[in-house]
Amino acid sequence: MSKKLITLILATVMLVSTIAPVFAQETNVPFVFGQSNMSQKFSPFYSDTAYDQDVVEMTNISLMTTDRVGAIIYNGIEGETHSYNGKDYTYHGAADLSVVYDEAEDITTYTAKLRDDLVFSDGEPLTADDVIFTYYVYLDPAYVGSTTLNSYKILGLQDYLTQTTSDVYSRFETIAKDIQAAGSDHEWTEADAWTKEQQDAYWALIESNWVAEVQKISDYVYTNYAKGYAEETMGMTPEEIGADEGLKVAFGMVMWGFGEVADGVLTAKSGATFDLKAGVYPTINDYYNETYSDYAGDAEKFFSVEAVDSKAKSIVNSAKDTFISQEGSKAPEMAGGIPNIAGIKKTG
C-alpha cells in the first residue's frame, strides 16, 4: 500500500555542534581527529565518503534517536528507559516523535517536537525553520548530494520537484514515455506528438543521468575498494590512484568489470586501450561509452544491473522527472510555479 507523508520531520541531520560544549572553558583548544582518504566534504548535505561522514556524525545531530537494538525513542525530550541484556538504559534525544496513519486517506503523518534549548555552535537557537530548510535543501531539484530523500512519497513533492500540477505532469509524462519508447535513434518527423527540441532534450537528460550514475560507481569503488584491491588490480597504492581522477575512473572500470590492467595498460571491454604508465587515463565519458556500448543504450537495464544504489531513482525516471519539470513548467497554466511542498509543514 502506497503511503504519503504529510509531515516528514524525522531522522534529518542538522548543523548543531556536539563538540563545542566539551571545550566551553578552553575555546582555543582544537579537537584533533585523524582519518584517511578524506575528500573534505564535511557538509551533511554533500559528504559522500565514509571518512567525511565520520566527521559529520561527530559535529551534527539527528532528530531521531534509537536504542541499542535500533528501536525508536519517541519521547526524546523527557527520555525513555529501555532494557537491554538485563540492564536499563535511559535515552534522550533532540525531539519527541509521533507517527499517525490515516487508513481512510492512506496518509502517514510524521511529527517532531523539538527541544527548546537546542543551539548551533555559534549559540543561535535551532528552530523548526532550520529543520524545514534542511528538507528543502535535500529536496531541491538541483540537489546533487548522496541523500535520496526525493524518492520518498511526500505529499506535494512531485508537484514541487517538477513545478507542475498533476494534470500538466500527466500530459508531459506521456510525452516522455512516448519518446523513450520511440528509442534514441528515432528520427523526428512532424507526425510525432512532441517537438524535435523536446526529443533532443529528453535524450540529453538520459545521457547526463547515465554519466552521473557512472561517476557514482567510480566514486563508490575508490572509497570502498582502493585499500584492499589497488595494488592487486592496478599495481598502485590507494594514494596514487586517489591523486588523479583519471586513475580513479580506471580503477572503477577494472573493479566493475569494464576493463583490466596488464603491464600498466588499461584495456577496456570494448578493446580501447589507455597507457596508464604514459599518463593516458580514461575520462568519465570514456567509462560511460563503455557502459553504453555494453548495454546497447538500454539505460534501464544498465541501472538495474550496475547501479550502486538500486533503491535510488533510476536513470530513466530521473530524466523523465527533469524533463517534465523543464517542459511542463513552460505550460501557460504553470505561470508562477509551485513554491512549497504541501507535505512539509511547520505546526507550531
Rosetta blueprint (number, residue, H / E / L):
1 M L
2 S L
3 K L
4 K E
5 L E
6 I E
7 T E
8 L E
9 I L
10 L L
11 A L
12 T L
13 V E
14 M E
15 L L
16 V L
17 S L
18 T L
19 I L
20 A H
21 P H
22 V H
23 F H
24 A L
25 Q L
26 E L
27 T L
28 N L
29 V L
30 P L
31 F L
32 V L
33 F L
34 G L
35 Q L
36 S L
37 N L
38 M L
39 S L
40 Q L
41 K L
42 F L
43 S L
44 P L
45 F L
46 Y L
47 S L
48 D L
49 T L
50 A H
51 Y H
52 D H
53 Q H
54 D H
55 V H
56 V H
57 E H
58 M H
59 T H
60 N L
61 I E
62 S E
63 L L
64 M L
65 T E
66 T E
67 D L
68 R L
69 V L
70 G L
71 A L
72 I E
73 I E
74 Y L
75 N E
76 G L
77 I L
78 E L
79 G L
80 E E
81 T E
82 H E
83 S E
84 Y E
85 N L
86 G L
87 K E
88 D E
89 Y E
90 T E
91 Y E
92 H L
93 G L
94 A L
95 A E
96 D E
97 L E
98 S E
99 V E
100 V E
101 Y E
102 D E
103 E L
104 A L
105 E L
106 D L
107 I E
108 T E
109 T E
110 Y E
111 T E
112 A E
113 K E
114 L E
115 R L
116 D L
117 D L
118 L L
119 V E
120 F L
121 S L
122 D L
123 G L
124 E L
125 P E
126 L L
127 T L
128 A H
129 D H
130 D H
131 V H
132 I H
133 F H
134 T H
135 Y H
136 Y H
137 V H
138 Y H
139 L L
140 D L
141 P L
142 A L
143 Y L
144 V L
145 G L
146 S L
147 T L
148 T L
149 L H
150 N H
151 S H
152 Y L
153 K L
154 I E
155 L L
156 G L
157 L H
158 Q H
159 D H
160 Y H
161 L H
162 T H
163 Q L
164 T L
165 T L
166 S H
167 D H
168 V H
169 Y H
170 S H
171 R H
172 F H
173 E H
174 T H
175 I H
176 A H
177 K H
178 D H
179 I H
180 Q H
181 A H
182 A H
183 G L
184 S L
185 D L
186 H L
187 E L
188 W L
189 T L
190 E L
191 A L
192 D L
193 A L
194 W L
195 T L
196 K H
197 E H
198 Q H
199 Q H
200 D H
201 A H
202 Y H
203 W H
204 A H
205 L H
206 I H
207 E H
208 S H
209 N H
210 W H
211 V H
212 A H
213 E H
214 V H
215 Q H
216 K H
217 I H
218 S H
219 D H
220 Y H
221 V H
222 Y H
223 T H
224 N H
225 Y H
226 A H
227 K H
228 G H
229 Y H
230 A H
231 E H
232 E H
233 T H
234 M H
235 G L
236 M L
237 T L
238 P H
239 E H
240 E H
241 I H
242 G H
243 A L
244 D L
245 E H
246 G H
247 L H
248 K H
249 V H
250 A H
251 F H
252 G H
253 M H
254 V H
255 M H
256 W L
257 G L
258 F L
259 G E
260 E E
261 V E
262 A E
263 D L
264 G L
265 V E
266 L E
267 T E
268 A E
269 K L
270 S L
271 G L
272 A L
273 T E
274 F E
275 D E
276 L H
277 K H
278 A H
279 G L
280 V L
281 Y L
282 P L
283 T L
284 I H
285 N H
286 D H
287 Y H
288 Y H
289 N H
290 E H
291 T H
292 Y H
293 S H
294 D H
295 Y L
296 A L
297 G L
298 D L
299 A H
300 E H
301 K H
302 F H
303 F H
304 S H
305 V H
306 E H
307 A L
308 V L
309 D L
310 S L
311 K L
312 A L
313 K L
314 S L
315 I H
316 V H
317 N H
318 S H
319 A H
320 K H
321 D H
322 T H
323 F H
324 I H
325 S H
326 Q H
327 E H
328 G H
329 S L
330 K L
331 A L
332 P H
333 E H
334 M H
335 A L
336 G L
337 G L
338 I L
339 P L
340 N L
341 I L
342 A L
343 G L
344 I L
345 K L
346 K L
347 T L
348 G L
